[in-house]
Amino acid sequence: MSLVLVLAVVMSCAPAPSQGNYPTRPITLIVPATPGEDADLVMRIVAGALTKELAQTVMVENVGGGNGADGTDRARKSAPDGYTLVSISENTIINQRTGLVSYGPLDFVPIASLATSPVLLVTAANRPWSSTSELIADAKNRPNAIKWGMLSSSTNAAFAFSLMAKTGATFEPVSYEVPSALTQALLSGQVDVAATSTTQQILGSRDLKFIGWASEKRAERFPQIPTFREQGLDLVFGMNHGLAAPKGTPTDIIKKLEGALQKAMASADARTRLETDQGVVITFLTSDKYQDALSAKDSELDGILKQSGRRICPIWPFCR
């Protein structure tokens, strides 16, 4: 037997390299959003907390474009070695359901659900409605007369059509590409109402009025905003922020990241910075439970698309 063959046999019998010392170098966390968006704000806090738990730098890399598809695509094509992670959300599902991409969140390895940005219903301060119930009653009396501004291809557009399905009210959808354009449309009267989870970009304005919060309870930072449930509408809706890794990432790495994230999200510092300072809700789920939650959300969003009678397609421009 030749030396080469002997070496080949020995190497084939050797165990796979241990990941016990992971991570040994910095980790890149791809955020498929531009700086300042909710996903970016949340993931920068998460990256800092994860850096402490792992004793290794976790660097945020913003890759916007394509409703987040540019970022998820880069992550999907990265080596499955634990050194590239990606933030995923309902937009990852929407991109697949509307035909923008051929893959969804379950084509990654879900690591953990981390937090959720509840949807906020907002209108200009000079509009007549002071509550969600008043707005819905008016919309029922004047079908399609009230203009609802929506971000193109966003989760918040799904919320709007979910609200319509639950209440029987109808609004005229108007699509915008970026949050700043939608905010300006509200202020100038081009649209009457909007739903957003980008709270940091609008809550400082005295020219806007906030009439509903799609969360289980009022936010610590914004206690003056009532929930929809308080106003008689059983609707909880938001953008979930989770972490995933490329398919094929070793299970022991996923488990180590999951454990580190669980500790990070349970810390008083994370709760203060996320819930008190940002107004998001910590919704930690382990890898297995997060996978189940993503499957359930996929079915929910598919149902909203069908219930809308495809009226949502001009807002989600990649509808098949």
VMD Tcl script that draws the C-alpha trace (Angstrom):
set ca {
  {0.00 0.00 0.00}
  {1.46 3.38 -0.99}
  {2.12 6.12 1.51}
  {-0.47 8.34 -0.22}
  {-3.15 5.64 0.11}
  {-2.28 5.03 3.78}
  {-2.60 8.76 4.50}
  {-5.93 8.89 2.68}
  {-7.31 6.01 4.75}
  {-6.10 7.58 8.01}
  {-7.58 10.96 7.12}
  {-10.92 9.45 6.13}
  {-11.16 7.82 9.56}
  {-10.30 10.97 11.47}
  {-13.14 12.85 13.20}
  {-14.42 16.13 11.80}
  {-12.62 19.19 13.20}
  {-14.07 20.16 16.57}
  {-15.98 23.44 16.79}
  {-15.46 23.56 20.55}
  {-13.24 26.64 20.35}
  {-15.66 28.55 18.10}
  {-15.47 31.43 17.45}
  {-11.80 32.09 16.86}
  {-12.23 35.19 14.68}
  {-14.77 38.00 14.18}
  {-18.31 37.14 13.03}
  {-20.18 39.13 10.37}
  {-23.86 39.76 11.00}
  {-25.53 40.78 7.74}
  {-28.52 43.08 8.26}
  {-30.66 43.35 5.10}
  {-31.60 46.96 5.84}
  {-30.12 50.44 5.70}
  {-28.67 52.13 8.80}
  {-31.34 53.58 11.07}
  {-34.11 51.14 10.21}
  {-35.64 49.04 12.99}
  {-33.74 45.90 11.98}
  {-30.46 47.80 12.05}
  {-31.14 49.38 15.46}
  {-32.16 46.05 16.99}
  {-29.31 44.05 15.48}
  {-26.64 46.51 16.59}
  {-27.81 46.02 20.17}
  {-27.86 42.24 19.64}
  {-24.39 42.28 18.08}
  {-22.99 44.12 21.08}
  {-24.60 41.71 23.54}
  {-23.45 38.68 21.53}
  {-19.91 40.05 21.41}
  {-19.84 40.04 25.21}
  {-21.23 36.51 25.49}
  {-18.88 35.00 22.89}
  {-15.82 37.10 23.79}
  {-15.43 37.68 20.06}
  {-16.36 40.64 17.88}
  {-19.69 40.48 16.03}
  {-19.68 43.09 13.25}
  {-22.88 44.41 11.65}
  {-22.78 44.76 7.87}
  {-25.73 46.61 6.32}
  {-26.72 45.21 2.93}
  {-29.89 47.00 1.85}
  {-31.67 46.76 -1.47}
  {-34.30 44.50 -2.98}
  {-36.52 44.65 0.13}
  {-33.71 42.86 1.95}
  {-33.11 40.30 -0.79}
  {-29.59 41.55 -1.52}
  {-28.53 40.89 2.06}
  {-30.18 37.49 2.46}
  {-28.80 36.38 -0.89}
  {-25.25 37.25 0.15}
  {-25.71 35.38 3.43}
  {-27.24 32.36 1.71}
  {-24.17 32.04 -0.51}
  {-21.68 32.40 2.37}
  {-19.68 29.53 3.83}
  {-21.67 27.59 6.47}
  {-18.96 27.96 9.09}
  {-20.67 30.14 11.69}
  {-18.80 33.28 10.72}
  {-21.63 34.77 8.65}
  {-25.04 35.26 10.25}
  {-28.06 37.08 8.89}
  {-31.02 38.94 10.31}
  {-34.32 37.61 8.94}
  {-37.91 38.81 9.30}
  {-41.34 38.55 7.71}
  {-39.89 40.41 4.73}
  {-37.84 37.29 4.00}
  {-41.12 35.37 3.69}
  {-42.76 38.12 1.64}
  {-39.87 38.15 -0.82}
  {-40.42 34.46 -1.52}
  {-44.23 34.60 -1.54}
  {-44.29 37.47 -4.02}
  {-41.72 35.88 -6.32}
  {-38.84 38.28 -5.74}
  {-36.61 35.37 -4.69}
  {-36.91 31.59 -4.86}
  {-35.97 30.93 -1.22}
  {-37.43 31.72 2.18}
  {-36.28 31.82 5.81}
  {-36.42 28.02 6.16}
  {-33.72 27.76 3.49}
  {-31.42 29.00 6.26}
  {-30.80 27.44 9.66}
  {-32.90 29.44 12.16}
  {-30.88 30.23 15.29}
  {-33.30 32.22 17.44}
  {-36.15 34.70 17.42}
  {-34.99 37.78 19.31}
  {-37.45 40.67 19.33}
  {-40.52 42.09 17.62}
  {-41.30 45.65 16.54}
  {-45.08 46.04 16.98}
  {-46.95 47.88 14.26}
  {-47.99 51.42 15.09}
  {-51.04 53.08 13.49}
  {-50.38 56.74 12.78}
  {-52.18 59.67 11.18}
  {-51.55 63.40 10.82}
  {-52.39 65.44 13.91}
  {-55.01 67.42 11.99}
  {-57.01 64.34 10.98}
  {-60.32 63.79 12.81}
  {-59.73 60.32 14.27}
  {-58.52 59.97 17.85}
  {-58.87 56.17 18.07}
  {-58.70 53.07 15.91}
  {-62.43 52.49 16.34}
  {-63.22 55.96 14.98}
  {-61.00 55.37 11.97}
  {-62.55 51.98 11.19}
  {-66.11 53.33 11.56}
  {-65.33 56.16 9.14}
  {-63.71 53.75 6.65}
  {-66.82 51.56 6.72}
  {-69.04 54.57 6.03}
  {-66.76 55.79 3.21}
  {-65.29 52.70 1.48}
  {-61.91 53.37 -0.17}
  {-62.13 57.10 0.58}
  {-59.38 57.10 3.20}
  {-55.88 56.73 1.77}
  {-53.57 54.32 3.60}
  {-49.87 54.86 2.90}
  {-47.83 51.66 2.78}
  {-44.18 50.83 2.29}
  {-43.68 48.81 -0.87}
  {-43.18 45.10 -0.18}
  {-43.33 45.58 3.58}
  {-44.76 43.61 6.48}
  {-46.81 46.67 7.39}
  {-48.73 46.37 4.14}
  {-49.72 42.88 5.28}
  {-50.94 44.38 8.54}
  {-53.17 46.83 6.69}
  {-54.87 44.09 4.69}
  {-55.17 41.95 7.82}
  {-56.98 44.80 9.56}
  {-59.31 45.21 6.57}
  {-60.10 41.50 6.60}
  {-60.86 41.51 10.34}
  {-63.01 44.65 10.37}
  {-64.62 44.84 6.93}
  {-63.29 48.38 6.50}
  {-61.67 49.27 3.17}
  {-58.96 51.82 2.46}
  {-57.26 53.04 -0.70}
  {-53.64 51.75 -0.64}
  {-50.86 54.10 -1.73}
  {-47.34 52.71 -2.05}
  {-44.04 54.36 -1.06}
  {-40.50 53.06 -1.35}
  {-38.88 54.47 1.80}
  {-40.11 55.47 5.30}
  {-39.12 59.12 4.90}
  {-41.33 59.48 1.81}
  {-44.26 57.90 3.65}
  {-43.81 60.22 6.63}
  {-43.73 63.25 4.33}
  {-46.90 62.02 2.59}
  {-48.65 61.86 5.97}
  {-47.52 65.34 6.93}
  {-48.50 66.86 3.57}
  {-51.90 65.18 3.44}
  {-51.20 62.96 0.43}
  {-52.29 60.01 2.57}
  {-54.49 59.91 5.66}
  {-53.12 57.02 7.69}
  {-50.21 54.61 7.79}
  {-48.86 51.69 9.76}
  {-45.21 51.55 10.65}
  {-42.79 49.74 12.90}
  {-40.03 52.27 12.24}
  {-40.87 54.05 15.48}
  {-37.62 55.97 15.88}
  {-38.12 57.91 12.66}
  {-41.56 59.33 13.49}
  {-42.33 59.30 17.22}
  {-40.60 62.63 17.79}
  {-42.98 64.50 15.48}
  {-45.69 66.66 17.05}
  {-47.43 66.79 13.68}
  {-48.37 63.12 13.85}
  {-50.95 61.33 16.00}
  {-50.59 57.73 17.17}
  {-53.90 55.91 17.62}
  {-53.04 52.23 17.99}
  {-50.26 49.84 18.96}
  {-50.43 46.22 17.71}
  {-48.85 44.68 20.80}
  {-49.96 42.55 23.74}
  {-49.44 45.50 26.09}
  {-48.54 49.18 26.01}
  {-44.88 49.97 25.45}
  {-42.86 51.22 28.41}
  {-41.46 54.07 26.37}
  {-44.82 55.05 24.82}
  {-47.42 54.41 27.55}
  {-49.79 56.97 26.05}
  {-50.45 54.83 22.96}
  {-53.28 52.30 23.51}
  {-53.13 48.78 22.13}
  {-55.65 47.61 19.55}
  {-57.02 45.11 22.03}
  {-57.82 47.93 24.43}
  {-59.87 49.43 21.62}
  {-61.82 46.24 20.93}
  {-59.76 44.92 18.03}
  {-58.00 41.59 18.66}
  {-54.99 42.22 16.45}
  {-51.36 41.70 17.44}
  {-48.93 42.25 14.60}
  {-45.30 43.25 14.17}
  {-42.01 42.69 12.44}
  {-40.02 39.91 14.06}
  {-36.24 40.15 14.22}
  {-34.40 36.83 14.24}
  {-31.01 35.38 13.43}
  {-30.18 32.60 10.99}
  {-27.12 30.98 9.43}
  {-26.43 29.48 5.99}
  {-27.74 25.97 5.41}
  {-25.17 23.38 6.49}
  {-23.83 25.31 9.48}
  {-22.79 22.70 12.10}
  {-25.35 21.97 14.81}
  {-22.90 22.59 17.66}
  {-22.25 26.10 16.36}
  {-26.00 26.78 16.10}
  {-26.47 25.55 19.68}
  {-23.62 27.69 20.98}
  {-25.05 30.78 19.29}
  {-28.55 29.94 20.53}
  {-27.31 29.65 24.11}
  {-25.33 32.88 23.91}
  {-28.33 34.74 22.48}
  {-30.64 33.37 25.17}
  {-28.33 34.72 27.88}
  {-27.95 38.03 26.05}
  {-31.70 38.55 25.64}
  {-32.33 37.72 29.30}
  {-29.93 40.41 30.52}
  {-31.21 43.60 32.14}
  {-29.09 45.63 29.73}
  {-30.72 44.10 26.63}
  {-34.21 44.57 28.08}
  {-33.51 48.22 28.84}
  {-31.94 49.01 25.48}
  {-34.53 47.12 23.43}
  {-37.83 47.43 25.30}
  {-37.40 50.66 27.26}
  {-35.26 52.64 24.83}
  {-36.46 51.30 21.46}
  {-40.03 50.20 22.17}
  {-39.56 46.71 20.74}
  {-40.62 43.55 22.57}
  {-38.17 40.74 23.38}
  {-39.64 37.55 21.90}
  {-36.87 34.98 22.33}
  {-37.44 31.54 20.84}
  {-34.95 28.68 20.56}
  {-33.97 27.34 17.15}
  {-36.62 24.60 16.99}
  {-39.45 26.83 18.21}
  {-38.34 29.63 15.92}
  {-38.52 27.28 12.95}
  {-42.11 26.41 13.89}
  {-42.96 30.10 14.26}
  {-41.56 30.89 10.82}
  {-43.66 28.13 9.28}
  {-46.78 29.50 10.98}
  {-46.01 33.06 9.84}
  {-45.50 31.83 6.28}
  {-49.01 30.34 6.31}
  {-50.44 33.52 7.86}
  {-48.91 35.81 5.24}
  {-49.99 33.50 2.44}
  {-53.53 33.71 3.81}
  {-53.39 37.52 3.89}
  {-52.25 37.57 0.26}
  {-55.18 35.38 -0.75}
  {-57.74 37.24 1.41}
  {-56.73 40.55 -0.13}
  {-57.96 39.32 -3.51}
  {-54.47 40.23 -4.72}
  {-55.19 43.93 -4.09}
  {-51.94 43.81 -2.17}
  {-49.98 43.09 -5.36}
  {-49.50 46.74 -6.38}
  {-47.96 47.23 -2.92}
  {-45.96 44.01 -3.14}
  {-44.86 44.61 -6.76}
  {-43.32 41.17 -7.25}
  {-46.61 39.25 -6.80}
  {-46.76 36.16 -8.95}
}
mol new
graphics top color blue
foreach p $ca { graphics top sphere $p radius 0.5 }
foreach p [lrange $ca 0 end-1] q [lrange $ca 1 end] { graphics top cylinder $p $q radius 0.2 }
display resetview
